[in-house]
């Protein structure tokens, strides 16, 4: 048995810290799969509770520059350069969001996880601007991890894409306000042979369906799926099913006692762009993902996959009680050149986000 690596007091893969991976817990079965992205270590490598390693006499944090003795100096607002062309400027945080969220620790180029003074008010799928070291970068939040050793309320924010340049401690983290997406130039026919219809709907950096499931559509609207069944998340072009370029369907299942305990158990990707991406030319070819069949690096999910002009990513998750589910993210929808349908597009989500009468009665009681 080898010595545990990393720092067990900081390690968190998003489902709790090492104590939550002891034998008999729902997390124990995921010791070898759950991974702290900031440390790049799994539970089996860090947590003695998993039974694969023993605690060494000391365990410095892996891959993180710790602050000097006595803690961090009072954070000072970094110089705010002009945002590069095409990048939305940092907005004044809305009510409920901390007026100043900063990096507690420096983060190197290529880092996908940053340690912030507070994650309160930030949400998965939200775009943020990190400003420090004389430059600004735009990123999207894809997940969170807990961190309470350095400062109460601090947290780990996992972003995509990874940092381009190093960011020093004290760098400002602020919500980004997307610039309005101009309507595409009307044309008789798109490159794919489908008529291009202009749409003025603002398209955020990324739309998402995550958790149980929390949705963020192209309007930036946030809502939850409260009805089990098959839901169309994306339909390109909108309203055209038979010869669609891209269609993403999700199968939602109620897996808990509460009406809101609904999770995506499968995803079905079809359409011309799916066939082209995989060199398939039959009308009915499809790509399917299942919650109980994780794939990708360390079985956490896929990389960004390109379908035509749109990128998709599928990420596996599980609850503390062991329920497995699928998350899906999509980006570059503003470049699709066709109207975007589906619950993450321009379609109405009222029915999908309204609980059944039985659930309404249960919640009322």
Phi, psi and omega in degrees: 000134185265164176288140178296146181260174172066199182237109183297335180285339179256337187299132176199121180265009180104358182235020182112170183266188190304323182301334181276005180245020179288157177306138181097347177270161180292336181281341187304322182292347183252015182306318183277352183251321182290130189228130172282113187293325181296323180268341184062040181226143177272169178300323180296335181273340187246319191262120178294338178301333182285343175085004181262346181214166178243148182294127174283174181293330176212148182220092177293151179298137182269127172076012182232133176280115183280152180289162180293164179305134181096358175093183182280147172290164179304130184294134176249143180294125180288162176299137183257098178287164175296140179294139177302157180303132177090351180259132177293145181281155178296133183264160172292126184302136178289172178303136179097343178260134181306142183293334178215110174251127184230163173285127177282328182234151176294151180230132183277164176301136181092353179290137176253356179231132180234148180262119184248157182294330176200141176254006180299132178089348178268148183223152175300136182093348181281146176267137179230155174247126177255123185236124178177161180064024178085011179208167179234148178224144179259130181220164176242136179283126180249338175190175181231159169224158181268149177201115184230013183279319184281323184199136180301131178089354181290163182201168176255129178248124178263126187239160174221133357286169177298164180300137177278321181232160177297146177237124182282161173302141183095353177299140184280136176242121184219148176300147179257145175256108182300141174289144179303139179274120180294151178293138179294152180292125181299143176216156182296322182209138176283174181298335183271359181091002178258134181301132179271125180248126182294147175219138182261008181296129177293136181246117179291173180303322183209139170258157186208156172225107187219156177073234191244059311272138175265127187248143171229115185262185185293342176277352187083006179287143180244130180205165180248148172278121183241010178235125174290163179125191180268128180236138175273113181277317179223141177217110180238123353288162179297132175083358180245108185262316188296317182245042183294148172283321180207130176222126180240118178248143179235139177258112182260134183231137174279117187239018178215175181289331181278148180296334181275357180278068182243133184223148176284124181255343175205154176231139182234118182251124179222173176120169183300321180292328178292315179297316181296321183294334183245015176064027179255142186234011176271148186298327190258012179293145184208162172243130182235143176233144182232142183298328182268010178227068183296148179226181175090185181300121180056024177061028179263340180152182182272166165280177174297129180247131182266128174233103187064237181260006185247142176251138177235150174221136177245128182235134179271145176218168174210150180277173178296334179273001176096004178288124179268146181205170182249142169245150177223139178233146178222141179222169179066024178296333180293344180264001186296327179080003179223159177299143185256116178258182181096170182296331177273355179256228186265357182287153180289136182250012185302311183296316183292332183260010178253124181293156177295167179299322180298317180290325177299318179295319181297316181292327178294317179296000000 
